[in-house]
């Protein structure tokens, strides 16, 4: 193209690219691509390609429309994002998830589970005897170490003359709060194995079974007394004997041929006997038979409430963190990881289950708090606040809000400190709408009658508020709370009254600690992790245990 010397140099304002089909495949057709680069200067070229008429303006894009499927996908994506943010801010799940690999390798190597049922034991209660004073976790004259009470320097007349793989155990539990006031499970001891019903007690160190050695004072139990042989008696030099007697008020006897003990409970009942060692047979959740060597108390002298047990059990199953407790013995032999869990049903005709080992500990949704059991073998935690509805209760002397809580399946009812109990009764004075306090029912200290038939707590729970125990905060943001609804602190008596299942702890001990008994432990799975030194819980119907699974999206 010729140009005049006065003309400016040519500028590129448009490009057209034509793509022809390959010779061997004409079906692919041809494509034309065009675009322009404008500097807003007039075109001065005469090439017809650059003097095309201007293109008409492009139409406005249609409004954005989303299909129902895309709307649903966006909704779920947004929900997952919001949920993930909530998890990071208000849950300990990320912490659990990060530690999951470490724990799976360290704590769950080829492990299975043992399950124990909690059985409801139906029986007739002795007149005038309340199931409220059995406190397996509190002992007079000491604490921890398996015993903690006085021991008499005596021997039974008969005795005076004469490792495996990791597993977990799940036990069925039976029992009720009223009228029997205890939950028990079944264990098999001896060779051949014989069944015994034992009261499940997270506050007791030593497991003991009523024993014919011979028996000086025993309750009428559901099974024949355990009969020891001389070869089954634990000598005084045994390490577990040293553990049991470490807090007893007498000197050790290294030359004695047996290990004597006496446990004295807060309700002034007691059990005395000698330590025995025998086989215990457990069935794992995989239906495998596990046999272990087990040290327990051969109890030949029971006194107090232990002689009036309405459920007619054969003894007590000690589940504390003491070295002599059943879970600690199993863990010491490498059979389980030292974890205890129990789930007691809210329904009166159902028991629940208990497990030893960590295969049934949920990895999602648990509330965890530190276990302060360094000085004692109780499962104990510090509570910062207690509220009845929206009203804050005093916990300790001088109006203090902080205090200590013990989780104790050996207690039928819950015990508050004197200050918390008095503060609660003051709040309950506002209970109205047809409920009138009536002292004529001696089942429990505080009962109300109604102008209508009361068949269950559900008929009157609307008149009461939940109790909330706060145990600090997670990441300084989310309060760690245990909610106790009315059905977890009220019972219906035989007279048809609604009664308060929370008692004044100062009437049976020094009253400085809150004790959560069976009545307030129902409807939740509680876990006591003696490896990580923590206590946890989660809402549950306690129908059946479920094996641990991973992150909730992969259930």
QUISULRA-V424334 format. One record per residue. N is the residue number from 0. RES is the residue in one letter. SS is DSSP state (a for helix, b for strand, c for the rest). NEAR is the number of other ideal C-beta (glycine too) atoms within 8 Angstrom. D_FIRST is the distance of its C-alpha to the first C-alpha in whole Angstrom. Layout:
# QUISULRA-V424334
n:N res:RES ss:SS near:NEAR d_first:D_FIRST
n:N res:RES ss:SS near:NEAR d_first:D_FIRST
This chain:
# QUISULRA-V424334
n:0 res:X ss:c near:6 d_first:0
n:1 res:X ss:c near:2 d_first:4
n:2 res:X ss:c near:6 d_first:7
n:3 res:X ss:c near:4 d_first:10
n:4 res:X ss:c near:4 d_first:13
n:5 res:X ss:c near:3 d_first:15
n:6 res:X ss:c near:7 d_first:12
n:7 res:X ss:c near:5 d_first:13
n:8 res:X ss:c near:4 d_first:11
n:9 res:X ss:c near:7 d_first:10
n:10 res:X ss:c near:7 d_first:13
n:11 res:X ss:c near:6 d_first:14
n:12 res:X ss:c near:9 d_first:16
n:13 res:X ss:b near:11 d_first:17
n:14 res:X ss:b near:9 d_first:18
n:15 res:X ss:b near:8 d_first:19
n:16 res:X ss:b near:7 d_first:21
n:17 res:X ss:b near:7 d_first:22
n:18 res:X ss:b near:7 d_first:25
n:19 res:X ss:c near:5 d_first:27
n:20 res:X ss:c near:9 d_first:30
n:21 res:X ss:c near:6 d_first:32
n:22 res:X ss:c near:5 d_first:33
n:23 res:X ss:c near:3 d_first:36
n:24 res:X ss:c near:7 d_first:37
n:25 res:X ss:a near:6 d_first:35
n:26 res:X ss:a near:5 d_first:37
n:27 res:X ss:a near:6 d_first:35
n:28 res:X ss:c near:6 d_first:32
n:29 res:X ss:c near:7 d_first:29
n:30 res:X ss:b near:6 d_first:28
n:31 res:X ss:b near:8 d_first:25
n:32 res:X ss:b near:8 d_first:24
n:33 res:X ss:b near:8 d_first:22
n:34 res:X ss:b near:6 d_first:22
n:35 res:X ss:b near:7 d_first:21
n:36 res:X ss:c near:8 d_first:21
n:37 res:X ss:c near:5 d_first:21
n:38 res:X ss:c near:6 d_first:21
n:39 res:X ss:c near:3 d_first:22
n:40 res:X ss:c near:5 d_first:19
n:41 res:X ss:c near:3 d_first:18
n:42 res:X ss:c near:7 d_first:15
n:43 res:X ss:c near:5 d_first:12
n:44 res:X ss:c near:8 d_first:9
n:45 res:X ss:c near:5 d_first:9
n:46 res:X ss:c near:7 d_first:9
n:47 res:X ss:a near:6 d_first:13
n:48 res:X ss:a near:7 d_first:13
n:49 res:X ss:a near:9 d_first:13
n:50 res:X ss:c near:8 d_first:15
n:51 res:X ss:c near:7 d_first:18
n:52 res:X ss:c near:3 d_first:21
n:53 res:X ss:c near:4 d_first:23
n:54 res:X ss:c near:4 d_first:26
n:55 res:X ss:c near:4 d_first:29
n:56 res:X ss:c near:4 d_first:31
n:57 res:X ss:c near:4 d_first:33
n:58 res:X ss:c near:4 d_first:37
n:59 res:X ss:c near:4 d_first:39
n:60 res:X ss:c near:4 d_first:41
n:61 res:X ss:c near:5 d_first:44
n:62 res:X ss:c near:4 d_first:47
n:63 res:X ss:c near:4 d_first:48
n:64 res:X ss:c near:5 d_first:51
n:65 res:X ss:c near:7 d_first:53
n:66 res:X ss:c near:6 d_first:55
n:67 res:X ss:a near:6 d_first:59
n:68 res:X ss:a near:6 d_first:59
n:69 res:X ss:a near:8 d_first:56
n:70 res:X ss:a near:9 d_first:58
n:71 res:X ss:a near:8 d_first:61
n:72 res:X ss:a near:8 d_first:59
n:73 res:X ss:a near:9 d_first:58
n:74 res:X ss:a near:8 d_first:62
n:75 res:X ss:a near:8 d_first:63
n:76 res:X ss:a near:8 d_first:61
n:77 res:X ss:a near:8 d_first:61
n:78 res:X ss:a near:8 d_first:65
n:79 res:X ss:a near:8 d_first:65
n:80 res:X ss:a near:8 d_first:63
n:81 res:X ss:a near:8 d_first:66
n:82 res:X ss:a near:8 d_first:68
n:83 res:X ss:a near:8 d_first:67
n:84 res:X ss:a near:8 d_first:67
n:85 res:X ss:a near:9 d_first:70
n:86 res:X ss:a near:10 d_first:72
n:87 res:X ss:a near:7 d_first:70
n:88 res:X ss:a near:9 d_first:72
n:89 res:X ss:a near:8 d_first:75
n:90 res:X ss:c near:10 d_first:76
n:91 res:X ss:c near:7 d_first:77
n:92 res:X ss:a near:9 d_first:75
n:93 res:X ss:a near:9 d_first:73
n:94 res:X ss:a near:7 d_first:75
n:95 res:X ss:a near:10 d_first:77
n:96 res:X ss:a near:8 d_first:74
n:97 res:X ss:a near:6 d_first:73
n:98 res:X ss:a near:8 d_first:77
n:99 res:X ss:a near:10 d_first:77
n:100 res:X ss:a near:6 d_first:76
n:101 res:X ss:a near:7 d_first:79
n:102 res:X ss:a near:9 d_first:81
n:103 res:X ss:a near:8 d_first:81
n:104 res:X ss:a near:8 d_first:81
n:105 res:X ss:a near:7 d_first:84
n:106 res:X ss:a near:10 d_first:86
n:107 res:X ss:c near:12 d_first:85
n:108 res:X ss:c near:7 d_first:86
n:109 res:X ss:c near:5 d_first:87
n:110 res:X ss:c near:14 d_first:89
n:111 res:X ss:c near:12 d_first:90
n:112 res:X ss:c near:17 d_first:92
n:113 res:X ss:b near:18 d_first:96
n:114 res:X ss:b near:14 d_first:97
n:115 res:X ss:b near:17 d_first:100
n:116 res:X ss:b near:14 d_first:101
n:117 res:X ss:b near:21 d_first:102
n:118 res:X ss:b near:14 d_first:105
n:119 res:X ss:c near:12 d_first:107
n:120 res:X ss:c near:15 d_first:110
n:121 res:X ss:c near:5 d_first:113
n:122 res:X ss:c near:9 d_first:116
n:123 res:X ss:c near:5 d_first:119
n:124 res:X ss:c near:10 d_first:118
n:125 res:X ss:c near:7 d_first:122
n:126 res:X ss:c near:4 d_first:123
n:127 res:X ss:c near:4 d_first:122
n:128 res:X ss:c near:9 d_first:120
n:129 res:X ss:c near:7 d_first:116
n:130 res:X ss:c near:15 d_first:113
n:131 res:X ss:c near:10 d_first:112
n:132 res:X ss:c near:10 d_first:114
n:133 res:X ss:c near:15 d_first:112
n:134 res:X ss:c near:16 d_first:110
n:135 res:X ss:c near:16 d_first:109
n:136 res:X ss:c near:14 d_first:107
n:137 res:X ss:c near:12 d_first:110
n:138 res:X ss:b near:12 d_first:113
n:139 res:X ss:c near:9 d_first:115
n:140 res:X ss:c near:8 d_first:116
n:141 res:X ss:c near:12 d_first:113
n:142 res:X ss:c near:10 d_first:109
n:143 res:X ss:c near:13 d_first:107
n:144 res:X ss:c near:13 d_first:108
n:145 res:X ss:c near:16 d_first:110
n:146 res:X ss:c near:17 d_first:113
n:147 res:X ss:c near:14 d_first:113
n:148 res:X ss:c near:14 d_first:117
n:149 res:X ss:c near:9 d_first:120
n:150 res:X ss:c near:13 d_first:122
n:151 res:X ss:c near:7 d_first:125
n:152 res:X ss:c near:5 d_first:127
n:153 res:X ss:c near:5 d_first:128
n:154 res:X ss:c near:8 d_first:127
n:155 res:X ss:c near:11 d_first:128
n:156 res:X ss:a near:7 d_first:131
n:157 res:X ss:a near:8 d_first:130
n:158 res:X ss:a near:14 d_first:127
n:159 res:X ss:a near:7 d_first:130
n:160 res:X ss:a near:5 d_first:132
n:161 res:X ss:c near:5 d_first:130
n:162 res:X ss:c near:4 d_first:100
n:163 res:X ss:c near:8 d_first:98
n:164 res:X ss:c near:6 d_first:94
n:165 res:X ss:c near:13 d_first:92
n:166 res:X ss:c near:15 d_first:93
n:167 res:X ss:c near:19 d_first:94
n:168 res:X ss:b near:16 d_first:96
n:169 res:X ss:b near:15 d_first:96
n:170 res:X ss:b near:17 d_first:100
n:171 res:X ss:b near:15 d_first:100
n:172 res:X ss:b near:18 d_first:102
n:173 res:X ss:b near:12 d_first:105
n:174 res:X ss:b near:14 d_first:107
n:175 res:X ss:b near:12 d_first:106
n:176 res:X ss:c near:13 d_first:107
n:177 res:X ss:c near:10 d_first:110
n:178 res:X ss:c near:10 d_first:113
n:179 res:X ss:c near:15 d_first:112
n:180 res:X ss:c near:16 d_first:110
n:181 res:X ss:b near:14 d_first:108
n:182 res:X ss:b near:16 d_first:106
n:183 res:X ss:b near:17 d_first:107
n:184 res:X ss:b near:17 d_first:106
n:185 res:X ss:b near:13 d_first:107
n:186 res:X ss:b near:12 d_first:107
n:187 res:X ss:b near:11 d_first:109
n:188 res:X ss:b near:14 d_first:111
n:189 res:X ss:c near:9 d_first:114
n:190 res:X ss:c near:5 d_first:114
n:191 res:X ss:c near:4 d_first:114
n:192 res:X ss:c near:9 d_first:112
n:193 res:X ss:b near:10 d_first:114
n:194 res:X ss:b near:8 d_first:112
n:195 res:X ss:b near:13 d_first:112
n:196 res:X ss:b near:16 d_first:111
n:197 res:X ss:b near:15 d_first:110
n:198 res:X ss:b near:16 d_first:109
n:199 res:X ss:b near:17 d_first:105
n:200 res:X ss:b near:14 d_first:105
n:201 res:X ss:c near:16 d_first:102
n:202 res:X ss:c near:15 d_first:105
n:203 res:X ss:c near:16 d_first:107
n:204 res:X ss:c near:14 d_first:107
n:205 res:X ss:c near:16 d_first:110
n:206 res:X ss:c near:14 d_first:110
n:207 res:X ss:b near:15 d_first:113
n:208 res:X ss:b near:14 d_first:115
n:209 res:X ss:b near:14 d_first:119
n:210 res:X ss:b near:17 d_first:121
n:211 res:X ss:c near:9 d_first:124
n:212 res:X ss:c near:12 d_first:126
n:213 res:X ss:c near:8 d_first:128
n:214 res:X ss:c near:11 d_first:127
n:215 res:X ss:c near:7 d_first:128
n:216 res:X ss:b near:8 d_first:127
n:217 res:X ss:c near:14 d_first:124
n:218 res:X ss:c near:10 d_first:122
n:219 res:X ss:c near:4 d_first:123
n:220 res:X ss:c near:12 d_first:119
n:221 res:X ss:c near:6 d_first:118
n:222 res:X ss:c near:9 d_first:118
n:223 res:X ss:c near:6 d_first:121
n:224 res:X ss:c near:10 d_first:121
n:225 res:X ss:b near:15 d_first:119
n:226 res:X ss:c near:7 d_first:122
n:227 res:X ss:c near:12 d_first:121
n:228 res:X ss:c near:5 d_first:123
n:229 res:X ss:a near:7 d_first:123
n:230 res:X ss:a near:4 d_first:121
n:231 res:X ss:a near:8 d_first:118
n:232 res:X ss:b near:15 d_first:119
n:233 res:X ss:c near:13 d_first:117
n:234 res:X ss:c near:10 d_first:119
n:235 res:X ss:c near:14 d_first:118
n:236 res:X ss:c near:6 d_first:116
n:237 res:X ss:c near:11 d_first:113
n:238 res:X ss:a near:5 d_first:110
n:239 res:X ss:a near:13 d_first:110
n:240 res:X ss:a near:13 d_first:114
n:241 res:X ss:a near:10 d_first:113
n:242 res:X ss:a near:12 d_first:110
n:243 res:X ss:a near:16 d_first:112
n:244 res:X ss:a near:14 d_first:115
n:245 res:X ss:c near:9 d_first:113
n:246 res:X ss:c near:9 d_first:113
n:247 res:X ss:c near:14 d_first:117
n:248 res:X ss:c near:6 d_first:120
n:249 res:X ss:c near:8 d_first:122
n:250 res:X ss:c near:3 d_first:122
n:251 res:X ss:c near:7 d_first:120
n:252 res:X ss:c near:6 d_first:123
n:253 res:X ss:c near:6 d_first:121
n:254 res:X ss:c near:4 d_first:125
n:255 res:X ss:c near:9 d_first:124
n:256 res:X ss:c near:6 d_first:124
n:257 res:X ss:c near:12 d_first:122
n:258 res:X ss:c near:15 d_first:119
n:259 res:X ss:b near:13 d_first:120
n:260 res:X ss:b near:16 d_first:118
n:261 res:X ss:b near:13 d_first:119
n:262 res:X ss:b near:15 d_first:116
n:263 res:X ss:b near:12 d_first:117
n:264 res:X ss:b near:15 d_first:115
n:265 res:X ss:c near:10 d_first:114
n:266 res:X ss:c near:10 d_first:116
n:267 res:X ss:c near:8 d_first:119
n:268 res:X ss:c near:14 d_first:119
n:269 res:X ss:b near:13 d_first:119
n:270 res:X ss:b near:14 d_first:119
n:271 res:X ss:b near:14 d_first:121
n:272 res:X ss:b near:15 d_first:121
n:273 res:X ss:b near:16 d_first:120
n:274 res:X ss:b near:17 d_first:116
n:275 res:X ss:b near:14 d_first:116
n:276 res:X ss:b near:10 d_first:113
n:277 res:X ss:b near:12 d_first:113
n:278 res:X ss:b near:11 d_first:110
n:279 res:X ss:b near:11 d_first:108
n:280 res:X ss:b near:10 d_first:106
n:281 res:X ss:b near:12 d_first:102
n:282 res:X ss:b near:8 d_first:100
n:283 res:X ss:c near:14 d_first:96
n:284 res:X ss:c near:12 d_first:94
n:285 res:X ss:c near:6 d_first:93
n:286 res:X ss:c near:5 d_first:97
n:287 res:X ss:c near:8 d_first:97
n:288 res:X ss:b near:7 d_first:101
n:289 res:X ss:b near:13 d_first:101
n:290 res:X ss:b near:7 d_first:104
n:291 res:X ss:b near:12 d_first:105
n:292 res:X ss:b near:8 d_first:107
n:293 res:X ss:b near:12 d_first:108
n:294 res:X ss:b near:11 d_first:110
n:295 res:X ss:b near:13 d_first:112
n:296 res:X ss:b near:16 d_first:115
n:297 res:X ss:b near:15 d_first:118
n:298 res:X ss:b near:14 d_first:119
n:299 res:X ss:b near:16 d_first:123
n:300 res:X ss:b near:11 d_first:124
n:301 res:X ss:b near:14 d_first:122
n:302 res:X ss:b near:9 d_first:123
n:303 res:X ss:a near:10 d_first:122
n:304 res:X ss:a near:10 d_first:119
n:305 res:X ss:a near:11 d_first:118
n:306 res:X ss:a near:11 d_first:122
n:307 res:X ss:a near:8 d_first:121
n:308 res:X ss:c near:11 d_first:117
n:309 res:X ss:c near:14 d_first:117
n:310 res:X ss:c near:13 d_first:114
n:311 res:X ss:c near:11 d_first:117
n:312 res:X ss:c near:14 d_first:114
n:313 res:X ss:c near:11 d_first:115
n:314 res:X ss:b near:14 d_first:114
n:315 res:X ss:b near:14 d_first:111
n:316 res:X ss:b near:14 d_first:107
n:317 res:X ss:b near:16 d_first:106
n:318 res:X ss:c near:13 d_first:102
n:319 res:X ss:c near:14 d_first:102
n:320 res:X ss:c near:11 d_first:100
n:321 res:X ss:c near:14 d_first:103
n:322 res:X ss:c near:9 d_first:104
n:323 res:X ss:c near:13 d_first:106
n:324 res:X ss:c near:17 d_first:105
n:325 res:X ss:a near:11 d_first:104
n:326 res:X ss:a near:13 d_first:100
n:327 res:X ss:a near:13 d_first:100
n:328 res:X ss:a near:14 d_first:103
n:329 res:X ss:a near:14 d_first:100
n:330 res:X ss:a near:12 d_first:97
n:331 res:X ss:a near:7 d_first:99
n:332 res:X ss:c near:10 d_first:100
n:333 res:X ss:c near:8 d_first:96
n:334 res:X ss:c near:12 d_first:96
n:335 res:X ss:c near:16 d_first:94
n:336 res:X ss:c near:12 d_first:92
n:337 res:X ss:c near:12 d_first:94
n:338 res:X ss:b near:16 d_first:93
n:339 res:X ss:b near:13 d_first:95
n:340 res:X ss:b near:12 d_first:94
n:341 res:X ss:b near:16 d_first:96
n:342 res:X ss:b near:14 d_first:95
n:343 res:X ss:b near:14 d_first:98
n:344 res:X ss:c near:13 d_first:97
n:345 res:X ss:c near:8 d_first:98
n:346 res:X ss:c near:5 d_first:100
n:347 res:X ss:c near:6 d_first:104
n:348 res:X ss:c near:5 d_first:104
n:349 res:X ss:c near:8 d_first:102
n:350 res:X ss:c near:14 d_first:102
n:351 res:X ss:b near:14 d_first:98
n:352 res:X ss:b near:17 d_first:97
n:353 res:X ss:b near:18 d_first:97
n:354 res:X ss:b near:18 d_first:96
n:355 res:X ss:b near:15 d_first:96
n:356 res:X ss:c near:16 d_first:93
n:357 res:X ss:c near:14 d_first:89
n:358 res:X ss:c near:13 d_first:88
n:359 res:X ss:c near:15 d_first:88
n:360 res:X ss:c near:12 d_first:87
n:361 res:X ss:c near:10 d_first:84
n:362 res:X ss:c near:10 d_first:80
n:363 res:X ss:c near:9 d_first:79
n:364 res:X ss:c near:4 d_first:81
n:365 res:X ss:c near:11 d_first:84
n:366 res:X ss:b near:9 d_first:85
n:367 res:X ss:b near:8 d_first:86
n:368 res:X ss:b near:11 d_first:88
n:369 res:X ss:b near:8 d_first:90
n:370 res:X ss:c near:14 d_first:93
n:371 res:X ss:c near:8 d_first:96
n:372 res:X ss:c near:11 d_first:98
n:373 res:X ss:c near:3 d_first:98
n:374 res:X ss:c near:4 d_first:102
n:375 res:X ss:c near:7 d_first:103
n:376 res:X ss:c near:12 d_first:102
n:377 res:X ss:c near:13 d_first:102
n:378 res:X ss:c near:14 d_first:98
n:379 res:X ss:b near:12 d_first:98
n:380 res:X ss:b near:13 d_first:95
n:381 res:X ss:b near:11 d_first:95
n:382 res:X ss:b near:14 d_first:94
n:383 res:X ss:c near:8 d_first:93
n:384 res:X ss:b near:10 d_first:93
n:385 res:X ss:b near:14 d_first:95
n:386 res:X ss:b near:11 d_first:95
n:387 res:X ss:b near:11 d_first:97
n:388 res:X ss:c near:7 d_first:94
n:389 res:X ss:c near:4 d_first:93
n:390 res:X ss:b near:7 d_first:96
n:391 res:X ss:b near:7 d_first:96
n:392 res:X ss:c near:12 d_first:99
n:393 res:X ss:c near:11 d_first:101
n:394 res:X ss:c near:14 d_first:101
n:395 res:X ss:c near:12 d_first:103
n:396 res:X ss:a near:5 d_first:106
n:397 res:X ss:a near:4 d_first:105
n:398 res:X ss:a near:7 d_first:102
n:399 res:X ss:c near:10 d_first:100
n:400 res:X ss:c near:11 d_first:97
n:401 res:X ss:c near:8 d_first:97
n:402 res:X ss:b near:14 d_first:99
n:403 res:X ss:b near:11 d_first:99
n:404 res:X ss:b near:14 d_first:99
n:405 res:X ss:b near:13 d_first:100
n:406 res:X ss:b near:14 d_first:99
n:407 res:X ss:c near:16 d_first:103
n:408 res:X ss:c near:16 d_first:103
n:409 res:X ss:c near:15 d_first:107
n:410 res:X ss:c near:17 d_first:107
n:411 res:X ss:c near:11 d_first:108
n:412 res:X ss:c near:15 d_first:107
n:413 res:X ss:b near:15 d_first:104
n:414 res:X ss:b near:15 d_first:106
n:415 res:X ss:b near:12 d_first:105
n:416 res:X ss:c near:14 d_first:106
n:417 res:X ss:a near:10 d_first:109
n:418 res:X ss:a near:13 d_first:106
n:419 res:X ss:a near:14 d_first:104
n:420 res:X ss:a near:14 d_first:106
n:421 res:X ss:a near:9 d_first:108
n:422 res:X ss:a near:11 d_first:104
n:423 res:X ss:a near:13 d_first:104
n:424 res:X ss:a near:9 d_first:107
n:425 res:X ss:a near:7 d_first:106
n:426 res:X ss:a near:12 d_first:103
n:427 res:X ss:a near:11 d_first:104
n:428 res:X ss:c near:6 d_first:107
n:429 res:X ss:c near:5 d_first:104
n:430 res:X ss:c near:10 d_first:104
n:431 res:X ss:c near:6 d_first:106
n:432 res:X ss:c near:5 d_first:105
n:433 res:X ss:c near:7 d_first:108
n:434 res:X ss:b near:12 d_first:109
n:435 res:X ss:b near:7 d_first:112
n:436 res:X ss:b near:8 d_first:113
n:437 res:X ss:c near:9 d_first:116
n:438 res:X ss:c near:5 d_first:118
n:439 res:X ss:c near:5 d_first:120
n:440 res:X ss:c near:12 d_first:118
n:441 res:X ss:c near:4 d_first:119
n:442 res:X ss:c near:12 d_first:116
n:443 res:X ss:c near:14 d_first:114
n:444 res:X ss:c near:5 d_first:114
n:445 res:X ss:c near:9 d_first:112
n:446 res:X ss:b near:15 d_first:112
n:447 res:X ss:b near:13 d_first:111
n:448 res:X ss:b near:9 d_first:112
n:449 res:X ss:b near:12 d_first:111
n:450 res:X ss:c near:3 d_first:112
n:451 res:X ss:c near:6 d_first:110
n:452 res:X ss:c near:6 d_first:110
n:453 res:X ss:c near:11 d_first:108
n:454 res:X ss:c near:5 d_first:107
n:455 res:X ss:c near:6 d_first:104
n:456 res:X ss:a near:11 d_first:103
n:457 res:X ss:a near:6 d_first:100
n:458 res:X ss:a near:10 d_first:102
n:459 res:X ss:c near:14 d_first:102
n:460 res:X ss:a near:11 d_first:99
n:461 res:X ss:a near:4 d_first:98
n:462 res:X ss:a near:8 d_first:100
n:463 res:X ss:c near:10 d_first:99
n:464 res:X ss:c near:8 d_first:96
n:465 res:X ss:c near:9 d_first:95
n:466 res:X ss:b near:11 d_first:95
n:467 res:X ss:b near:11 d_first:93
n:468 res:X ss:b near:12 d_first:93
n:469 res:X ss:b near:12 d_first:90
n:470 res:X ss:b near:12 d_first:90
n:471 res:X ss:b near:9 d_first:87
n:472 res:X ss:b near:8 d_first:83
n:473 res:X ss:b near:11 d_first:81
n:474 res:X ss:c near:7 d_first:78
n:475 res:X ss:c near:4 d_first:80
n:476 res:X ss:c near:7 d_first:78
n:477 res:X ss:b near:9 d_first:80
n:478 res:X ss:b near:7 d_first:84
n:479 res:X ss:b near:11 d_first:85
n:480 res:X ss:b near:9 d_first:88
n:481 res:X ss:b near:8 d_first:90
n:482 res:X ss:b near:8 d_first:91
n:483 res:X ss:b near:11 d_first:95
n:484 res:X ss:c near:8 d_first:95
n:485 res:X ss:a near:11 d_first:98
n:486 res:X ss:a near:11 d_first:99
n:487 res:X ss:a near:12 d_first:99
n:488 res:X ss:c near:12 d_first:102
n:489 res:X ss:b near:14 d_first:104
n:490 res:X ss:b near:12 d_first:106
n:491 res:X ss:b near:12 d_first:109
n:492 res:X ss:c near:13 d_first:112
n:493 res:X ss:c near:5 d_first:115
n:494 res:X ss:c near:8 d_first:116
n:495 res:X ss:c near:8 d_first:113
n:496 res:X ss:c near:13 d_first:112
n:497 res:X ss:b near:13 d_first:109
n:498 res:X ss:b near:14 d_first:109
n:499 res:X ss:b near:10 d_first:107
n:500 res:X ss:c near:13 d_first:107
n:501 res:X ss:b near:11 d_first:106
n:502 res:X ss:b near:14 d_first:109
n:503 res:X ss:b near:10 d_first:110
n:504 res:X ss:a near:16 d_first:110
n:505 res:X ss:a near:10 d_first:112
n:506 res:X ss:a near:6 d_first:115
n:507 res:X ss:c near:11 d_first:114
n:508 res:X ss:c near:11 d_first:113
n:509 res:X ss:c near:4 d_first:112
n:510 res:X ss:c near:11 d_first:109
n:511 res:X ss:c near:9 d_first:107
n:512 res:X ss:b near:12 d_first:104
n:513 res:X ss:b near:16 d_first:103
n:514 res:X ss:b near:14 d_first:103
n:515 res:X ss:b near:11 d_first:101
n:516 res:X ss:c near:14 d_first:103
n:517 res:X ss:a near:15 d_first:103
n:518 res:X ss:a near:13 d_first:102
n:519 res:X ss:a near:12 d_first:99
n:520 res:X ss:c near:13 d_first:98
n:521 res:X ss:b near:13 d_first:97
n:522 res:X ss:c near:12 d_first:94
n:523 res:X ss:b near:10 d_first:92
n:524 res:X ss:b near:11 d_first:91
n:525 res:X ss:b near:12 d_first:93
n:526 res:X ss:b near:12 d_first:92
n:527 res:X ss:b near:14 d_first:93
n:528 res:X ss:b near:14 d_first:91
n:529 res:X ss:c near:13 d_first:93
n:530 res:X ss:c near:9 d_first:91
n:531 res:X ss:c near:5 d_first:88
n:532 res:X ss:c near:8 d_first:91
n:533 res:X ss:b near:9 d_first:90
n:534 res:X ss:b near:14 d_first:91
n:535 res:X ss:b near:12 d_first:89
n:536 res:X ss:b near:10 d_first:89
n:537 res:X ss:b near:10 d_first:87
n:538 res:X ss:b near:4 d_first:88
n:539 res:X ss:c near:8 d_first:89
n:540 res:X ss:c near:6 d_first:92
n:541 res:X ss:c near:13 d_first:93
n:542 res:X ss:c near:4 d_first:93
n:543 res:X ss:c near:4 d_first:92
n:544 res:X ss:c near:11 d_first:90
n:545 res:X ss:c near:7 d_first:87
n:546 res:X ss:c near:8 d_first:85
n:547 res:X ss:c near:10 d_first:83
n:548 res:X ss:c near:8 d_first:79
n:549 res:X ss:c near:6 d_first:76
n:550 res:X ss:c near:8 d_first:74
n:551 res:X ss:a near:5 d_first:74
n:552 res:X ss:a near:4 d_first:71
n:553 res:X ss:a near:6 d_first:72
n:554 res:X ss:c near:5 d_first:75
